[in-house]
């Protein structure tokens, strides 16, 4: 979780108006790498390109939190 941060090129999706719904939607998308959720207007921005998340494309934005999806799985026991 990256508080007060957003990245360029997210696709806005107004169907998901809270953090949990936005995150759940991302999980269903094979290419989703992150979401930005803006609490001021309850907007969900979906990122499908990891390059959007690099330092050159990431900015400070009050009221927006970025959640990055980690699809790696530890299969060792």
Secondary structure as a PSIPRED ss2 file (coil, helix, strand):
# PSIPRED VFORMAT (PSIPRED V4.0)

   1 X C   1.000  0.000  0.000
   2 X E   0.000  0.000  1.000
   3 X E   0.000  0.000  1.000
   4 X E   0.000  0.000  1.000
   5 X E   0.000  0.000  1.000
   6 X E   0.000  0.000  1.000
   7 X E   0.000  0.000  1.000
   8 X C   1.000  0.000  0.000
   9 X C   1.000  0.000  0.000
  10 X C   1.000  0.000  0.000
  11 X E   0.000  0.000  1.000
  12 X E   0.000  0.000  1.000
  13 X E   0.000  0.000  1.000
  14 X C   1.000  0.000  0.000
  15 X C   1.000  0.000  0.000
  16 X C   1.000  0.000  0.000
  17 X C   1.000  0.000  0.000
  18 X C   1.000  0.000  0.000
  19 X H   0.000  1.000  0.000
  20 X H   0.000  1.000  0.000
  21 X H   0.000  1.000  0.000
  22 X H   0.000  1.000  0.000
  23 X H   0.000  1.000  0.000
  24 X H   0.000  1.000  0.000
  25 X H   0.000  1.000  0.000
  26 X H   0.000  1.000  0.000
  27 X H   0.000  1.000  0.000
  28 X H   0.000  1.000  0.000
  29 X C   1.000  0.000  0.000
  30 X C   1.000  0.000  0.000
  31 X C   1.000  0.000  0.000
  32 X C   1.000  0.000  0.000
  33 X C   1.000  0.000  0.000
  34 X E   0.000  0.000  1.000
  35 X E   0.000  0.000  1.000
  36 X E   0.000  0.000  1.000
  37 X E   0.000  0.000  1.000
  38 X E   0.000  0.000  1.000
  39 X C   1.000  0.000  0.000
  40 X C   1.000  0.000  0.000
  41 X C   1.000  0.000  0.000
  42 X C   1.000  0.000  0.000
  43 X E   0.000  0.000  1.000
  44 X E   0.000  0.000  1.000
  45 X E   0.000  0.000  1.000
  46 X E   0.000  0.000  1.000
  47 X E   0.000  0.000  1.000
  48 X C   1.000  0.000  0.000
  49 X C   1.000  0.000  0.000
  50 X H   0.000  1.000  0.000
  51 X H   0.000  1.000  0.000
  52 X H   0.000  1.000  0.000
  53 X H   0.000  1.000  0.000
  54 X C   1.000  0.000  0.000
  55 X H   0.000  1.000  0.000
  56 X H   0.000  1.000  0.000
  57 X H   0.000  1.000  0.000
  58 X E   0.000  0.000  1.000
  59 X E   0.000  0.000  1.000
  60 X E   0.000  0.000  1.000
  61 X E   0.000  0.000  1.000
  62 X E   0.000  0.000  1.000
  63 X E   0.000  0.000  1.000
  64 X E   0.000  0.000  1.000
  65 X E   0.000  0.000  1.000
  66 X E   0.000  0.000  1.000
  67 X E   0.000  0.000  1.000
  68 X E   0.000  0.000  1.000
  69 X C   1.000  0.000  0.000
  70 X C   1.000  0.000  0.000
  71 X C   1.000  0.000  0.000
  72 X C   1.000  0.000  0.000
  73 X C   1.000  0.000  0.000
  74 X C   1.000  0.000  0.000
  75 X C   1.000  0.000  0.000
  76 X C   1.000  0.000  0.000
  77 X C   1.000  0.000  0.000
